[in-house]
Amino acid sequence: MLAVGSVMSAATAFRVGATSLTLWSEQAPKLMEHWLKAEEDEADAATKLRNELFDAARDGAKRVNDEVVRGIDDADRFTKPRRKPASK
């Protein structure tokens, strides 16, 4: 069970990292655009940047939580005792 838990933890850590990388690669262009506009003191750009950052952070937290729960479910499934068929 310890070996399965270790493998599942490593797999979950990898999935969390990949999920975070995907999220930030999707959000980076939009965030950079808002950041550049905010640097130019464009109206409401700083507010839009702040809102987008918090939206991305919330989305990231949800995605990470989903991956962690998935990892726990995987570990549970792989360590659950298998029932032997009833012999006749």
N, C-alpha and C positions, 0 to 999 in steps of 0.2 A: 504494500500500500504506500509505503514511503517513496519507493521508486516512481510509482505512477503519479503521486502528488508532485514530486520534483519535476517530472516531465510535463505535467499539466501546468505547473507554475511557469516553467520556461516558455511553453507554448502561449500561455496567456500574456506573459510579458511581451513576447514578440508581436502578438496580435494587437495589444494596446499601443505599442510603438508604431506599428504600421498604420493603425487607425488614426493616431495623432498626426503622423506625417501626412497622411492623405487629407485630413481636415485642414491643416495649415497650408498645404499646397493649393487647396481649393480656395481658401480665404485670402491668401497673400496678395493676389493682384488687386482685389477690391480694397483691402486694408491699406495697401501702399497708395492707391489713388486717393483715398480719404486723408491719409497722412500728408501727402504732398499738397493737397488743397488746404489742409489745416495750417501747414507751414506758410502758405501764401496768404493766410488770414482771410480765406474765403468764408462768407457768411454760413454759419451752421455746420461747417466742415468738421470742427473739433467735436461737436455733439454727435454728428453722424459717425465719426471715427470711434468715439467712446461706445456708442450703441452697438456698432458692428463688432467691436472687440468683446464686449460682454455677451453678445449673441453667440459669437464663435466659441467663447469659453464655456457657455452653457451647453452648446451642442457637443463640444469636446468632452465635457463631463458626462453627458448622457451616453455618448459612444463608448467611453472608457468603462462606465458602469455596465453597459450591455456586454462588453467583452469579458469583464471580470465575472459576471453572472454566468456567462457561457462557459468560462473556464471551470467554475465551480460545478456546473451541471455535467461537464465532461468528466471531471474527476469522480463525481458521484456515480456516473454511469459505468466508468471503467473499474471502479472498486466494489461495486455492488455484487454480492454473492449471486452466482447463477444457480438457478434451481435445477436440480437433476430430475429428469423425467421419472415419473412413478413407475416402478417395475411391476409387472403383472405376475 
